[in-house]
């Protein structure tokens, strides 16, 4: 087992983690970024990002690449491994990985993001990859000229539905209420897209398939309870988001729905442990907010590490190699 000592360990290479790496390195913290997949996280699945300041329109994967490249400019050490545990300690915190690393660090920034919420209806799990999808950019291509259902009424459902409308013959947006939650600009675009039709006050109660994959959904009217089957080739589910909170150490304060409570410096109630991005309990979840969190957490961590080292009598600056 290898043992290493860092000032700052960042877990997760999405916009929050990468921004934290940029600020950590610029603050002369010996910084390591651990990511189990490719840098970028969820934004890799976005066809286009139109609200990250400075970029009127950029694909998620291109933005991810730019952020990762920016972090590399400062020499961020990157480890491609899965973190299995974060153990708070009095002297150092410990980060363990599936690859057998034991990383000792003064400060930890957790930036693991989240994942799509499941609809939890019959057929969803069985036909995942056979017509059920959580990513239009990844799977939309397979539905060229076909009919699809998009479930949800938020920004994601509308954006992904609009993307699918470029490929599919017809996109039904199934929403459980009589008003969309999405921003007005997206609502107007959905309204103007002739290939999209909103099915109001409707829920999907079952996804059905034959040997070729998904071929129908059962829809239920939420007002009168009536059910009917709609023949369909694919179902895209965008009903929100659940935080990846498995690595949050015991003792850290959480909201009832599983997000981590932090102060305005992204600090948790355990000294030296910070949370950024979508795992934070907050009003909105946006790329720019995750990036801003990364900045704030690293600046706060730099102050924390400096103070801690001074207390420990170590006044030497640990410069990145
Ligand atoms: P969201 O805003 O939480 O919307 C989830 C949608 O799914 C809501 O319309 C909700 O209905 C519906 N829903 C939830 N559970 C359901 C269920 N069991 N059955 C049927 N429908 C269900 O999630 P999101 O769209 O993924 O967005 C997450 C965050 O990211 C938001 O803050 C959003 O603004 C942000 N975002 C921003 C952009 C952008 O600005 N470009 C793009 C994507 C996401 P109700 O409305 O009835 O609750």
Boltz pocket constraint, residues with backbone or C-beta under 6 A from the ligand:
constraints:
  - pocket:
      binder: B
      contacts: [[A, 50], [A, 51], [A, 118], [A, 119], [A, 151], [A, 152], [A, 153], [A, 154], [A, 155], [A, 156], [A, 157], [A, 159], [A, 174], [A, 176], [A, 177], [A, 179], [A, 180], [A, 181], [A, 182], [A, 202], [A, 203], [A, 238], [A, 239], [A, 240], [A, 241], [A, 283], [A, 284], [A, 285], [A, 286]]
      max_distance: 6.0
